[in-house]
């Protein structure tokens, strides 16, 4: 598309040819049309970027032509100069509102016409430069979105499968990232005669938090089924508090350029007895729901991981009886605000899972996800994106063998 191609739209053949000869002498490529209808046909088929149009014409006048040009997509900007004998301010306002870029009074002065054409060419040059930059930005955005889609798939691949069963234990979860990728990550995995589990919430959002969460998850999967730091020197399952202490040392070391801290819960459950231990490191306090709909909390707080070296944590013991469910969650649930700015809170979460104690997990968790989204968005609104990453992991002791 060249800024030197000008379309003259004028119903007077004599005046149209006069303008055409003038522009040809100045080096412009010229097309001619006798009214707006013919002009639109030329614009649709030729790379015209500058139009000089009379205001008063039969079939389609200059004002209507301006509106049509602005309503159509030609793949480039079309600069429009209206020729008119009108001088009233209201008429000029009408012309600008219709989409005209400039005006020339009839009869046209050659020097003024040439100056207006040069001004139009400068505007078109800037427009072309801006369009090229926008195209590059659009391509960059498309590439970023593709990369984020891949990152989201990688992160999803690290999460456990839905509705997993390990002997008498069944697990399921919901995961609602606030963006493409999330700082939340969790897993459930066999650990000899135990079931291991962890939930992690990296401070912050977006790609940085997601990469950090994957770095934490990698600590639990390193070349073999599980990392050896999950066991003692005697090959016994390690204390959860000791595992958290080791992780804290790794993420506080000079070798790891950590940019944020993270909260977590790590725990183990004896598959035979249901006796378990967990370590709470800044993460929201989990709770156990009984088949009768009662709830009891498990945890004693503790500092987040990665803040400073040489911190200590303690184990908390618990027992999971047949039919009971251990519920672990991120603060994206409890701090989820509705349109009035009210937080969802742990009591609402506990109440929802207590009320659904008689439902199977694969029915309860989708129901709760819908309830949380409804809380966030209101009754008559489109679903709002979560302000923070949301994750909820439930481990149930079923008492049923495969």
Secondary structure by P-SEA (a helix, b strand, c coil): ccccbbbbbcccaaaaaaaaaaaaaaccbbbbbccaaaaaaaaacccccbbbbbcccccccaaaaaaaaaaccccbbbbbbbbcccccaaaaaaaaaacccccccccccaaaaaaaaaaaaaaaaaaaaaaaaaaaaaaaaaaaaaaaaaaaaaaaaaccccccccccbbbbbbbbbccccccccccccccccbbbbcccccccccaaaaaaaaaaaaaacccccccccccccccccccaaaaaaaaaaaaacccccccccccccccccccccccbbbbbccccbbbbbcccbbbbbbbccccccccccbbbbbbbbbbbcccbbbbbbccccccccccccccccaaaaaaaaaaaccccaaaaaaaaaaaaaaaacccccccccccbbbbbbbbbbccccc
